[in-house]
Amino acid sequence: MREERRPLADRPLTEPHQSRLSPERPDRARILAAHAAALAAGEAGYPDPATGLFVLTAGFLARRGTCCGRGCRHCPYVDD
């Protein structure tokens, strides 16, 4: 059985929830730039500037329609 679609959080897809990407994080600007570029290009994700690991974009996650519960950095459903 497929999960019910959830509403997106009330913030732009370009702005991750602070619990997932702290405003205090030193490489935040680089991460947000990489995310914005991937969003603009319609890509599913981008390599994390610090680790090289693949990170899914908020756009990709929003198209899935529901939160997977795995703590994604750009989860568009986190609102608390």
C-alpha positions in Angstrom: 0.0 0.0 0.0 1.3 3.4 -1.0 1.7 6.2 1.6 -0.6 9.2 1.4 0.9 12.4 -0.1 2.0 14.9 2.5 1.9 18.7 2.2 5.2 20.5 1.8 6.5 22.6 4.7 5.8 26.3 4.5 9.3 27.4 3.2 11.0 27.6 -0.2 12.6 24.4 -1.5 15.9 26.3 -1.5 15.8 26.7 2.3 16.4 23.5 4.3 15.0 23.2 7.8 17.6 24.4 10.4 17.5 21.0 12.1 18.8 19.5 8.9 21.3 22.2 8.0 22.4 24.5 10.8 22.7 28.2 10.0 26.0 28.0 12.0 27.5 25.4 9.8 30.8 26.8 8.2 30.2 25.3 4.8 26.5 26.2 4.6 26.9 28.7 1.7 28.8 26.1 -0.4 26.1 23.5 0.3 23.2 25.9 -0.5 25.0 26.9 -3.7 25.4 23.3 -4.8 21.8 22.5 -3.9 20.5 25.6 -5.8 22.5 24.7 -8.9 21.2 21.1 -8.9 17.6 22.4 -8.4 17.9 24.8 -11.3 19.3 22.1 -13.5 16.5 19.7 -12.5 18.9 17.2 -11.2 18.1 14.6 -8.5 21.0 15.7 -6.3 24.5 16.9 -6.0 27.8 15.8 -4.4 28.2 17.2 -0.9 31.1 19.8 -1.1 32.7 18.4 2.1 32.3 14.7 1.8 31.5 14.0 -1.9 28.5 11.9 -0.8 25.4 12.3 -3.1 22.7 14.4 -1.5 19.1 14.5 -2.8 17.5 17.9 -3.6 14.3 19.2 -2.1 12.8 19.2 -5.6 13.5 15.5 -6.0 12.2 14.7 -2.5 9.0 16.8 -3.1 8.2 14.9 -6.3 8.3 11.6 -4.3 5.2 12.9 -2.4 6.1 11.8 1.1 8.9 11.8 3.7 10.9 8.6 3.8 12.0 9.3 7.4 15.7 8.9 6.7 16.7 12.4 7.8 17.4 13.9 4.4 19.2 17.2 4.5 16.8 19.0 2.1 13.6 17.2 3.2 10.7 19.5 2.1 8.3 18.0 4.6 10.1 18.8 7.9 8.2 21.7 9.5 8.7 21.5 13.2 
